[in-house]
């Protein structure tokens, strides 16, 4: 497993021409007067671009802004040069059932899952431990964990690789008991 730095792990903004496919590559900014569900829909700017400066191979990264279907995962086996799958999910799955499809991921493929915020429940956190494919999880949060119970849930997640905090100014206050790497991000428009 590779160790990723924050700079090499997550970069936003330049994903439009580099890694997004289909509708994400042509996404337009959502006007503020649009319905709430349209404002929260992933756009090319909000989908992470994964960079690994140590990876000099020529390979394909397939990116989803949702959990793929079993058929889509089966089709990925036909993708020449597949090295990585990125799942930038808009919300946490609440239990294991929707995650079962991930057990069909192509072998030897790096899987990175980016989740917003903290798990909504202990069951949502524990569900990731049941996935046999062992995806690497990155949480993007905007505040310290709301309780010690949430910190314990995070520390118990085997696949949790890193938290990226959108807090200004950067501070470890509230994150002290977290047993995973913590990075800080600042978005500038």
N, C-alpha and C positions, 0 to 999 in steps of 0.2 A: 504494500500500500504506500502511496506517495504521501509525503507531508507537503501541504499546500500553505503558502503564505496568503495573507489577506489580499495582497495586490495581485497575486497569481491566481487566486481562487475566484474572485468575483469582481467584475467590472461592468458597470451599466452605462448605457448611452450609445455605445458603438455597435450594438448587437445587430442592428438592422441589416447591414450588408454582409456581415461576417458569419452568423450562425443561424439566424432566423430563416424559416422556410414558410412557404405558403402565405397565409394571411398576415403572419407576423411581420414579414418583410415589407408589407405595404401599409402597415398600420399608421393611422393618422392620429394626431393628438385629439383627445376627447374634450369637447367644449364643457365648461363648468355647468352649463344649464342642462346637460344631458342627464338622463335618469341615473340613479346611484349605481345600478348594476353595470351600466355602460362605463361609468367613471372608474370602476374597479377592474374592468376587463384588462387582461395583459396586453401591453403594447410592446413594440420592438424596444422601446427605451426601458421598460420595466423588467424585461426578461434578461437574466444574467448572461454574460459572456464568460465562458470558462477559459482561462489562459493558463498554460503550463509551460514555462520557459525551458524546462528540462526535456520536454517532449519534442523531439525533432522529426518524428515520423510523420508520414503523410497519411492522415486518417480522417474519418468522417465522424462528426458529432451530430447526433439526432436529438432534437429538442422538442419537448412537449410542454404546454402550459396546463396540462391535465394528466390524469392517469391514462396511459394508453390501453387499448382493448387487447384481448388475447390475439385477435387476428393481426393487429398492427405489430405486436411483438413477434409473431410468427413471420410476418413479412420482413422484419428487420434482419432475419437470418440471411436474406438475399442481398443485403446492402454490402457491397464490396468495401472493404477497408473500415468497417465499423469499429470504432475504438471506445466511444463514450456515448452514454445516453444521459441527458439532463432533463429532469422533471422539475419545472418551476411551478409548483402547485399554488393556486390562489387561496386555498384553505386546507386545514388539517383534515384528513379522513378521520372519522370519529371512532372507527373500530377496524378490525382486521379484514373483514369481508371485502371491501373495495381494493385492499392491498394484495389479495391473493393472486391477482393477475401477475404481479411482479415476480412470482416464483417461476414464471415462464420466460424470464429474460434470457437473451443469448449468453452462453457461458463465455468467460474471459472478457466480458465487456464491463468497463468502468461505469458505474451508475451513481450519479450525483443528484440528490433531491434537495431542492431549496424550498423551505417552508416559511410562511409568514407568522411571526409571533410565537407565542407559547402554546403548548398543547391545551386543548379545551378541557381535557379530562385525563385521568390516569390511564384509562383504557386506550385513549388515542395515542398516548406516549408508548404504552406497552405493546400496542399493535405492531409497531415497527420492529420489535424484537422477534416477532414470529415470521417475518419475511426471510425466506431461506437464501435469497440472492445477496443479502448483505449490502444494501445500498449505503452510500456515505451521505449523511444528513447534515445540512447547514441550515441553521435558523437565522432569520433576519428579524431582529426585534427593535422596538423603539423605546424600551424602558427596561429596568432591572426586573428580575422575576418577581411576581406579585406575592409569593409566599415560599416558605421553606419546603413545603410539600411539592411545589413545582420544581424547585432545585433538585430535590431527591428524585423526582420523575426523570428529569433531564440526565442526572448522573447515572441513572439506571438504563438509559438507552444505549445499547451497544453500538449502533451505527452513527450516533451523534459525533460528528467530527469537529464542529466549530459553531460558535455563536458570533454573529456580526451585529453589532449594536449601532443603531442610528441615534446616538445621543450626543448632544452638544452642550457643554464641552465633554470630551471623552473622560470617563471616570469608571474605575472598577467598583465604586460604591454600589452595593446591592448585589454584586456578582461574586463576592468573595468566596462563597461556598461551592461555586461551580467548578467542576473537575474537568472541564474541557477548555480548549483554547478560546480566547475571546479576542475579537478584532473590532475596530471601530470604523465606521464609514460615515462620510459626510457627502451628501448629495448637493450639488450646486447646479442651478439652472442657468 
